[in-house]
Amino acid sequence: MKTTVYFLKTVTLSAILLAGISCKRSAEVTLSSKGIETSTDSITVADYATDPNIERGSREFLKILNSGGTPLEKLSKEDARAVLVNAQASVNVDYSGVTESEKTITEDGLTVKLNIVRPANAQGKLPVFMFVHGGGWILGDYPTHKRLVHDLVVLSGYVAVFVNYTPSPEVRYPVAVNEIYAATKWVAKNGNEINVDGSRLGIVGNSAGGNMAAATALIAKEKNGPAIKFVDLLWPVADASFTTESYQKFATDRFLTASVMKWMFDQYTTNAADRKDYHISLVNATQEQLKGFPTTLIQVAENDILRDEGETFGRHLDEAGVNVTTVRYNGTIHDFGLLNALATQPSTRTMLQNAAAALKQNL
């Protein structure tokens, strides 16, 4: 009972700080490339507060989250970023068992700061995975993603290199992807400088970070290097059309809303051709473009607007002959593995264990 009370207090504090992400509930919505539209033929959406398809802890989180607040897309970029920063910082989590360092590198004429997270007391050159953070290309940084990175490092026993790419709207597509590719290329070539084995290299990313992690792997394949052995995409953005069934079912009230995602895309790129390009809309890649893609794990949340596109990308990889596993975590919401308020949920712990096991198996 004490554990339950503590968890609900944690959820409440974080959800209040995250209230800017909330969106008023609508029983019926449809999505088009222009955004959210009402329709008499739309899908009926269950009330999140009583939806049995949402796990208990996430329902409590959402009840507070949806109680009010300015929508995230109505805030300045600075205030929007502060929402995630403050929410994550409000929850006490365990950061023990790792050592941290920073290094600023230059590759392909681009300068990028890296945070290097290593298992404490580990000896020798370890396998390494790049970590590309989410936040809709706008939000997020190392502190907001530190617990997620920490957990992956501790559970896998491998080194994470967190890429501090330049966010949008300060820059637009493809600047951030180019920075991530440059950082990945540098680690592969210069692993000795940070005591990692650059020949045993993976890449992990959540949400928009998953989108850019996949884009980086595609570019590496197209440019014949660096050799990426494994890709883990956590609830990735994979389609800029906003038309999937999960977009219609979960457009409001389940943490990441359709209106927020549309706003985020507008900050990243408004160019229609770019949005259709398979380096952004991963589902548009042909089988030929996907052949030779690294072994991949895709982890998606059941109650997430991005669920269907992540699963579709997984099917396309399979059709192209790629070794891919796609896992849906029932009851979960977008970024369940990132949110510190949900860090102790069984689904989060299992997701992390699955990711770490895949890293150990494939690097």
Secondary structure, 3 states (H helix, E strand, C coil): CHHHHHHHHHHHHHHHHCHHHCCCCCCEEEEECCEEECCCCCEECCCCCCCCCECHHHHHHHHHHCCCCCCHHHCCHHHHHHHHHHHHHCCCCCCCCEEEEEEEEEECCEEEEEEEEEECCCCCCEEEEEEECCCCCCCCCHHHHHHHHHHHHHHHCCEEEEEECCCCCCCCCCHHHHHHHHHHHHHHHHHHHHCEEEEEEEEEEECHHHHHHHHHHHHHHHCCCCCCCEEEEECCCCCCCCCCHHHHHCCCCCCCCHHHHHHHHHHHCCCHHHHHCCCCCHHHCCHHHHCCCCEEEEEEEEECCCHHHHHHHHHHHHHCCCCEEEEEEEEEECCCCCCHHHCCCHHHHHHHHHHHHHHHHHC
